[in-house]
Amino acid sequence: MKTNILVTGSNGQLGSSIRSIADQYPNLNFIFVDRTVVDITNRTSVLAFFERNFIHWCINCAAYTAVDKAEEEEDIAHSVNVIGVKYLAQACNDYKVKLIHISTDFVFDGTGHTPYTETDETQPINVYGQTKLEGEVAIASILEQHFVLRTSWLYSEFGNNFMRTMLRLSKEKEELKIVNDQIGTPTYAGDLAIFIVKLIELDSHHYGIYHYSNAGVASWYDFAKAIFDLNQISISVIPIPSTDFPTPAIRPKYSVLDKTKVSLEFNIEIPQWRHSLEKALNAFNKLVP
């Protein structure tokens, strides 16, 4: 019998990345839905879908991720990232479904100087991070069989993200100013998608919070330079401090995630971020001639 896997928020970049590899796993039956099919903020919608469909796993890619807009739209961010997550966790608990939920490095305040572990104190400094943390807490209070995967600086050939924005701007401008004092790790959604499927295939019972991002460390300036260098784009990139580029939401200055736990627990090698960026650029260039 095939394993049935519900993927919510399937039109986002992680959902699209999972969809792009789904046919490589003939024993897994992915059910891709967006909010027109399952609105996670509507309890009736969630329960009705779980009632009609026999599901083994749920991968929750649905999230409010507009970090700056969340400062103005706190109610909407809370509805998706907290209330919706709670409804999913309750449905998973009722129907004995295992949940994989995607969270963020923004649950940390960024005042540290060494990679954050899963047990480090969380202290979000913006609405987005706060609502994502509340979603984590809601899951833990409802459902035992769950994995929370915190990731960082997610990008891919799909959707809206930093890589695609840089490629677009390089066609419009001769010079770009990029922040160089926010430190983290770019993470290719394609790598995260592969790990998520591996997690399902392993059917591990070692539930809880895990950090997964690519290996290595970068600033947004480093990330931008690598995008242009690897794609052989000639453009002037100027490093600037965050104070020169104020945003409605404060960002953590340092949000590198420690991946020791996930590497040891699941015996995986995590790709270095520049190698994965090269894969992402190649995939994007095939999509967009």
C-alpha positions as semicolon CSV with decimal commas, in nm:
position;residue;x (nm);y (nm);z (nm)
1;M;0,000;0,000;0,000
2;K;0,125;0,346;-0,085
3;T;0,192;0,604;0,184
4;N;-0,045;0,900;0,145
5;I;0,117;1,238;0,212
6;L;-0,079;1,561;0,232
7;V;0,123;1,870;0,132
8;T;-0,045;2,195;0,235
9;G;0,060;2,527;0,086
10;S;0,177;2,330;-0,215
11;N;0,214;2,628;-0,452
12;G;0,493;2,786;-0,247
13;Q;0,858;2,724;-0,320
14;L;0,898;2,429;-0,080
15;G;0,572;2,269;-0,193
16;S;0,678;2,320;-0,555
17;S;1,017;2,166;-0,478
18;I;0,852;1,858;-0,329
19;R;0,622;1,836;-0,631
20;S;0,924;1,847;-0,864
21;I;1,071;1,528;-0,710
22;A;0,749;1,343;-0,627
23;D;0,762;1,111;-0,929
24;Q;1,097;0,975;-0,806
25;Y;0,914;0,803;-0,518
26;P;0,661;0,556;-0,665
27;N;0,570;0,418;-0,321
28;L;0,460;0,759;-0,198
29;N;0,133;0,922;-0,298
30;F;0,155;1,299;-0,259
31;I;-0,167;1,497;-0,229
32;F;-0,084;1,858;-0,314
33;V;-0,336;2,119;-0,196
34;D;-0,347;2,496;-0,171
35;R;-0,580;2,709;0,039
36;T;-0,862;2,682;-0,216
37;V;-0,877;2,310;-0,131
38;V;-0,768;2,311;0,235
39;D;-0,782;2,645;0,414
40;I;-0,586;2,567;0,729
41;T;-0,735;2,874;0,903
42;N;-1,081;2,716;0,868
43;R;-1,127;2,426;1,111
44;T;-1,422;2,286;0,916
45;S;-1,219;2,285;0,592
46;V;-0,932;2,100;0,760
47;L;-1,147;1,839;0,933
48;A;-1,359;1,776;0,623
49;F;-1,049;1,700;0,415
50;F;-0,904;1,465;0,677
51;E;-1,241;1,292;0,703
52;R;-1,263;1,233;0,326
53;N;-0,901;1,128;0,270
54;F;-0,692;0,856;0,431
55;I;-0,364;1,031;0,515
56;H;-0,048;0,894;0,678
57;W;0,166;1,209;0,682
58;C;0,105;1,583;0,652
59;I;0,380;1,822;0,540
60;N;0,272;2,172;0,635
61;C;0,425;2,418;0,390
62;A;0,140;2,666;0,440
63;A;0,263;2,980;0,616
64;Y;0,242;3,356;0,625
65;T;0,600;3,448;0,533
66;A;0,583;3,818;0,439
67;V;0,814;3,927;0,721
68;D;0,767;4,304;0,681
69;K;0,394;4,296;0,606
70;A;0,340;4,083;0,916
71;E;0,419;4,391;1,126
72;E;0,101;4,551;0,987
73;E;-0,100;4,232;0,936
74;E;-0,040;4,065;1,270
75;D;-0,391;3,917;1,282
76;I;-0,349;3,749;0,943
77;A;-0,001;3,618;1,030
78;H;-0,137;3,481;1,359
79;S;-0,434;3,322;1,183
80;V;-0,211;3,126;0,942
81;N;0,099;3,060;1,153
82;V;-0,073;2,984;1,483
83;I;-0,446;2,914;1,449
84;G;-0,410;2,725;1,120
85;V;-0,122;2,521;1,257
86;K;-0,329;2,437;1,566
87;Y;-0,618;2,313;1,348
88;L;-0,379;2,096;1,147
89;A;-0,222;1,951;1,461
90;Q;-0,565;1,874;1,607
91;A;-0,673;1,700;1,285
92;C;-0,347;1,503;1,273
93;N;-0,401;1,397;1,633
94;D;-0,763;1,293;1,569
95;Y;-0,681;1,092;1,255
96;K;-0,342;0,951;1,368
97;V;-0,144;1,144;1,105
98;K;0,224;1,232;1,148
99;L;0,302;1,599;1,094
100;I;0,612;1,764;0,949
101;H;0,594;2,138;1,010
102;I;0,832;2,399;0,867
103;S;0,955;2,671;1,100
104;T;1,227;2,935;1,091
105;D;1,555;3,071;1,224
106;F;1,359;3,386;1,311
107;V;1,248;3,226;1,639
108;F;1,589;3,346;1,768
109;D;1,683;3,707;1,843
110;G;2,016;3,692;1,657
111;T;2,229;3,824;1,942
112;G;2,435;3,502;1,956
113;H;2,768;3,441;1,787
114;T;2,767;3,062;1,757
115;P;2,521;2,845;1,562
116;Y;2,189;2,803;1,740
117;T;2,097;2,456;1,866
118;E;1,744;2,321;1,908
119;T;1,762;2,374;2,285
120;D;1,883;2,735;2,278
121;E;1,647;2,996;2,416
122;T;1,401;3,134;2,163
123;Q;1,327;3,505;2,163
124;P;1,172;3,638;1,840
125;I;1,219;4,006;1,757
126;N;0,946;4,045;1,495
127;V;0,583;3,940;1,444
128;Y;0,668;3,672;1,188
129;G;0,915;3,501;1,423
130;Q;0,674;3,529;1,716
131;T;0,385;3,369;1,526
132;K;0,608;3,088;1,397
133;L;0,725;3,016;1,752
134;E;0,365;3,013;1,878
135;G;0,287;2,762;1,602
136;E;0,566;2,535;1,726
137;V;0,434;2,556;2,081
138;A;0,079;2,480;1,966
139;I;0,190;2,163;1,785
140;A;0,388;2,037;2,084
141;S;0,088;2,085;2,314
142;I;-0,145;1,883;2,089
143;L;0,043;1,620;1,893
144;E;0,318;1,376;1,990
145;Q;0,394;1,244;1,640
146;H;0,544;1,555;1,487
147;F;0,864;1,701;1,349
148;V;0,934;2,074;1,349
149;L;1,203;2,162;1,094
150;R;1,354;2,507;1,145
151;T;1,522;2,634;0,831
152;S;1,670;2,962;0,711
153;W;1,690;3,194;0,410
154;L;1,494;2,956;0,188
155;Y;1,521;2,999;-0,189
156;S;1,466;2,793;-0,505
157;E;1,392;2,811;-0,875
158;F;1,025;2,849;-0,779
159;G;0,825;3,135;-0,628
160;N;0,951;3,465;-0,490
161;N;1,285;3,459;-0,313
162;F;1,619;3,636;-0,284
163;M;1,791;3,446;-0,565
164;R;1,519;3,519;-0,817
165;T;1,495;3,882;-0,703
166;M;1,870;3,932;-0,753
167;L;1,854;3,779;-1,101
168;R;1,565;4,009;-1,194
169;L;1,732;4,321;-1,054
170;S;2,056;4,241;-1,237
171;K;1,867;4,298;-1,563
172;E;1,734;4,634;-1,444
173;K;2,029;4,791;-1,260
174;E;2,405;4,831;-1,294
175;E;2,464;4,857;-0,920
176;L;2,306;4,697;-0,614
177;K;2,351;4,775;-0,245
178;I;2,318;4,464;-0,028
179;V;2,322;4,429;0,351
180;N;2,639;4,265;0,482
181;D;2,584;4,258;0,859
182;Q;2,304;4,000;0,878
183;I;2,461;3,654;0,897
184;G;2,289;3,323;0,829
185;T;2,281;3,038;0,579
186;P;2,099;3,032;0,242
187;T;1,903;2,707;0,213
188;Y;1,801;2,549;-0,115
189;A;1,439;2,430;-0,092
190;G;1,530;2,138;-0,319
191;D;1,767;2,002;-0,052
192;L;1,508;2,049;0,221
193;A;1,248;1,870;0,007
194;I;1,477;1,568;-0,035
195;F;1,541;1,555;0,338
196;I;1,169;1,572;0,419
197;V;1,097;1,276;0,191
198;K;1,386;1,085;0,351
199;L;1,235;1,155;0,691
200;I;0,907;0,999;0,576
201;E;1,081;0,697;0,424
202;L;1,275;0,637;0,747
203;D;0,948;0,653;0,944
204;S;1,148;0,761;1,247
205;H;0,980;0,795;1,584
206;H;1,242;1,039;1,710
207;Y;0,999;1,329;1,704
208;G;1,068;1,689;1,797
209;I;1,249;1,998;1,673
210;Y;1,536;1,976;1,424
211;H;1,743;2,239;1,246
212;Y;1,797;2,198;0,872
213;S;1,974;2,454;0,658
214;N;2,259;2,420;0,415
215;A;2,615;2,407;0,551
216;G;2,830;2,716;0,577
217;V;2,779;3,081;0,669
218;A;2,704;3,390;0,460
219;S;2,577;3,746;0,470
220;W;2,313;3,863;0,223
221;Y;2,600;4,042;0,044
222;D;2,793;3,712;0,018
223;F;2,480;3,540;-0,111
224;A;2,420;3,805;-0,377
225;K;2,784;3,801;-0,491
226;A;2,772;3,422;-0,525
227;I;2,451;3,438;-0,731
228;F;2,612;3,678;-0,977
229;D;2,951;3,505;-0,984
230;L;2,807;3,158;-1,046
231;N;2,572;3,291;-1,313
232;Q;2,853;3,499;-1,469
233;I;2,663;3,826;-1,432
234;S;2,868;4,144;-1,432
235;I;2,721;4,392;-1,182
236;S;2,856;4,615;-0,908
237;V;2,753;4,490;-0,563
238;I;2,815;4,728;-0,273
239;P;2,803;4,606;0,090
240;I;2,600;4,825;0,327
241;P;2,500;4,803;0,696
242;S;2,139;4,726;0,793
243;T;2,105;5,083;0,919
244;D;2,129;5,200;0,556
245;F;1,837;4,976;0,459
246;P;1,569;5,009;0,729
247;T;1,275;4,766;0,713
248;P;0,947;4,751;0,911
249;A;1,053;4,421;1,071
250;I;1,382;4,392;1,259
251;R;1,595;4,099;1,139
252;P;1,823;3,883;1,354
253;K;2,186;3,986;1,306
254;Y;2,306;3,627;1,338
255;S;2,084;3,326;1,272
256;V;2,311;3,038;1,172
257;L;2,154;2,706;1,272
258;D;2,350;2,416;1,425
259;K;2,271;2,098;1,226
260;T;2,457;1,848;1,447
261;K;2,138;1,688;1,581
262;V;1,975;1,628;1,243
263;S;2,299;1,503;1,086
264;L;2,364;1,247;1,357
265;E;2,005;1,137;1,410
266;F;1,932;1,069;1,044
267;N;2,285;1,001;0,917
268;I;2,278;1,268;0,646
269;E;2,537;1,488;0,482
270;I;2,415;1,843;0,441
271;P;2,531;2,016;0,120
272;Q;2,736;2,336;0,137
273;W;2,528;2,640;0,044
274;R;2,737;2,746;-0,258
275;H;2,715;2,398;-0,412
276;S;2,338;2,401;-0,366
277;L;2,313;2,752;-0,509
278;E;2,481;2,625;-0,824
279;K;2,219;2,349;-0,851
280;A;1,938;2,600;-0,799
281;L;2,074;2,836;-1,064
282;N;2,104;2,552;-1,314
283;A;1,745;2,446;-1,242
284;F;1,624;2,805;-1,276
285;N;1,808;2,862;-1,603
286;K;1,638;2,552;-1,745
287;L;1,298;2,690;-1,645
288;V;1,366;3,041;-1,776
289;P;1,558;3,051;-2,106
